[in-house]
């Protein structure tokens, strides 16, 4: 009879005990793992963009999407949910930057930064995401203006940081000048100046937008003219 077909009765008893002990040890280890408290793993550093591009095997767009999907799923680890405020936001920004480098025409990384990760209830982490958005915006303003506009809103309404919102809105007006950029994007600076009670500056910005010829829609021009009238009334109103 072939050795592979020998009955279990022919196996030496000490070897049977050893096999049984190994099985029990393995079963005990698995049960211990199941009952052990789950611990969240920290976000690792991303691979350098050059390494990620090489690993993509000629499919950098697919690699970019895979990296972003990895980030999305990272918060839901086995047995534990990791809040965004516990993520290392410097590493998070590096992951987003690498994904964007692999697919520079995609807006997904920037929108994730401005709409998802900047919404964390942690001002320092939110500012880190806004800084990433602002740095990326300058490289392609006519394509990346939506994320920058969202950054203005986050700075204004979530962080209540009007100077930061103003600086972002000013960059939008100065850099996002393509015909596909809506007029309201360039008008954000004037509205924030008005919120800051800098009425003269708001008047100058709106007047400059009208004079520049960048805004051609009659309804937008009429709206801006009305805003100039309102600003003039506010400036003429005596202080209490």
C-alpha positions in Angstrom: 0.0 0.0 0.0 1.3 3.5 -0.9 2.5 5.5 2.1 0.1 8.3 1.2 -2.8 5.9 1.7 -1.8 4.5 5.1 -4.6 4.5 7.7 -4.5 6.9 10.7 -4.0 3.8 13.0 -0.5 3.4 11.5 0.6 6.9 12.6 2.7 6.9 15.8 0.7 7.9 18.8 3.2 10.7 19.9 2.9 12.3 16.5 -0.9 12.3 16.8 -0.6 14.0 20.2 1.7 16.6 18.7 -0.6 17.3 15.8 -3.6 17.7 18.1 -1.6 20.1 20.3 -0.7 22.2 17.3 -4.4 22.4 16.2 -5.4 23.4 19.7 -2.8 26.0 19.9 -3.8 27.4 16.5 -7.5 27.4 17.6 -6.7 29.2 20.8 -4.6 31.8 19.0 -7.5 32.6 16.6 -10.0 32.8 19.5 -7.6 35.2 21.4 -7.3 37.4 18.3 -11.1 37.5 18.0 -11.6 38.6 21.6 -8.6 41.0 21.8 -9.5 44.7 21.7 -9.2 46.1 18.2 -6.6 48.7 17.7 -6.6 51.3 14.9 -3.4 51.3 12.8 -1.8 54.7 11.9 -1.9 55.9 8.4 1.4 54.9 6.8 3.5 57.2 4.6 2.6 57.1 0.9 5.1 55.8 -1.6 7.0 58.5 -3.5 5.2 59.5 -6.7 7.9 58.1 -8.9 7.7 54.7 -7.2 3.9 54.7 -7.4 4.1 55.6 -11.1 6.5 52.7 -11.7 4.3 50.3 -9.8 1.2 51.4 -11.8 2.7 49.5 -14.8 1.7 52.3 -17.2 -1.7 53.0 -15.6 -1.1 56.0 -13.4 -4.8 57.1 -13.5 -5.8 53.7 -12.2 -3.1 53.9 -9.5 -4.4 57.3 -8.5 -7.9 56.1 -8.1 -6.7 53.0 -6.1 -4.8 55.3 -3.7 -7.8 57.5 -3.1 -10.0 54.4 -2.5 -7.4 53.2 0.0 -7.7 56.4 1.9 -11.5 56.2 1.9 -11.5 52.7 3.3 -8.7 53.3 5.8 -11.0 54.8 8.4 -13.0 51.5 8.6 -10.4 49.0 9.9 -11.3 45.5 11.1 -13.2 45.9 14.4 -12.6 49.6 14.7 -13.6 52.9 13.1 -10.9 55.5 13.0 -12.2 59.1 13.2 -10.6 61.6 10.7 -9.3 63.7 13.6 -7.0 60.9 14.6 -5.4 60.7 11.2 -2.0 62.1 10.6 -3.0 65.0 8.3 0.5 65.6 7.0 0.6 62.0 5.7 -3.0 62.4 4.5 -1.9 65.5 2.5 1.0 63.5 1.1 -1.3 60.7 -0.1 -3.6 63.2 -1.8 -0.7 65.0 -3.4 0.7 61.7 -4.8 -2.7 60.7 -6.1 -3.0 64.1 -7.7 0.5 63.9 -9.2 -0.5 60.7 -10.9 -3.7 62.1 -12.3 -3.3 65.9 -12.4 -6.5 66.5 -14.5 -8.7 64.9 -11.9 -10.4 67.1 -9.2 -11.1 64.2 -6.9 -8.2 64.6 -4.5 -8.8 68.3 -4.1 -12.5 67.9 -3.6 -11.9 65.2 -1.0 -9.5 67.5 0.8 -11.8 70.6 0.7 -15.2 68.9 1.2 -14.5 65.8 3.3 -11.2 66.0 5.2 -11.4 69.8 5.8 -14.7 69.2 7.5 -13.1 67.6 10.5 -13.8 69.1 13.9 -10.2 70.1 14.4 -9.1 73.5 13.3 -5.4 72.6 12.9 -6.2 69.6 10.7 -8.8 71.6 8.7 -6.2 74.3 8.0 -3.7 71.6 6.9 -6.2 70.5 4.2 -6.9 74.1 3.1 -3.2 74.7 2.8 -2.9 71.7 0.6 -5.8 72.9 -1.6 -4.4 76.4 -1.9 -0.9 75.1 -2.9 -2.5 72.8 -5.5 -4.9 75.4 -6.8 -2.1 77.8 -8.0 -0.7 75.1 -10.3 -4.0 74.9 -12.4 -6.4 77.6 -11.2 -8.9 77.4 -14.1 -9.4 73.7 -13.5 -9.1 73.6 -9.7 -11.2 76.6 -8.7 -14.1 74.6 -7.3 -11.9 73.2 -4.4 -10.5 76.7 -3.7 -14.0 78.2 -3.6 -14.9 75.5 -1.1 -11.8 76.4 0.9 -13.0 80.0 1.1 -16.3 78.8 2.5 -14.6 76.5 5.1 -12.4 79.3 6.2 -15.3 81.7 6.4 -18.0 79.6 8.0 -16.3 76.7 9.7 -13.0 78.3 11.0 -14.5 81.8 11.2 -11.2 83.1 9.9 -12.1 86.1 7.7 -8.5 87.0 6.8 -7.7 83.5 5.6 -11.0 83.4 3.6 -10.1 86.8 2.1 -6.6 85.6 1.0 -8.1 82.6 -0.7 -10.8 84.6 -2.4 -8.3 87.1 -3.6 -6.2 84.3 -5.2 -9.4 83.1 -6.9 -10.1 86.5 -8.4 -6.5 87.0 -9.5 -5.7 83.5 -10.9 -9.0 81.9 -11.9 -9.7 84.1 -14.9 -10.7 81.5 -17.6 -14.1 81.8 -19.4 -15.4 78.7 -17.7 -15.0 80.1 -14.2 -18.4 81.5 -13.0 -18.6 85.2 -12.1 -19.6 84.5 -8.5 -16.2 83.0 -7.9 -14.4 86.2 -8.6 -17.0 88.1 -6.6 -16.3 86.2 -3.3 -13.5 88.6 -2.3 -15.9 91.6 -2.4 -18.4 89.8 -0.2 -15.8 88.9 2.4 -14.5 92.5 2.4 -18.0 93.6 3.1 -18.3 91.1 5.9 -15.1 92.6 7.3 -16.6 96.1 7.0 -13.9 97.1 4.5 -16.4 98.8 2.4 -14.0 101.0 0.4 -12.0 97.9 -0.6 -15.1 96.0 -1.5 -16.2 98.9 -3.7 -12.9 99.0 -5.4 -13.0 95.2 -6.1 -16.5 95.3 -7.6 -15.7 98.4 -9.6 -12.6 96.7 -10.9 -14.6 93.6 -11.9 -17.0 95.7 -13.9 -14.3 97.7 -15.6 -12.1 94.7 -16.4 -14.7 93.3 -18.9 -14.3 89.8 -17.3 -18.0 89.7 -16.5 -20.2 90.1 -19.5 -23.5 88.6 -18.3 -26.1 91.4 -18.1 -27.7 90.0 -15.0 -24.3 89.7 -13.2 -23.4 93.3 -14.2 -26.8 94.5 -12.9 -26.2 92.6 -9.7 -22.8 94.2 -9.2 -24.1 97.7 -10.0 -26.8 97.1 -7.3 -24.1 96.0 -4.9 -22.1 99.2 -5.6 -25.2 101.3 -4.7 -25.7 99.3 -1.5 -22.1 99.8 -0.5 -22.4 103.6 -1.2 -25.4 103.8 1.1 -23.6 101.9 3.8 -20.6 104.2 3.6 -22.8 107.3 3.7 -24.7 106.0 6.7 -23.5 107.9 9.8 -21.8 105.8 12.5 -24.0 105.3 15.6 
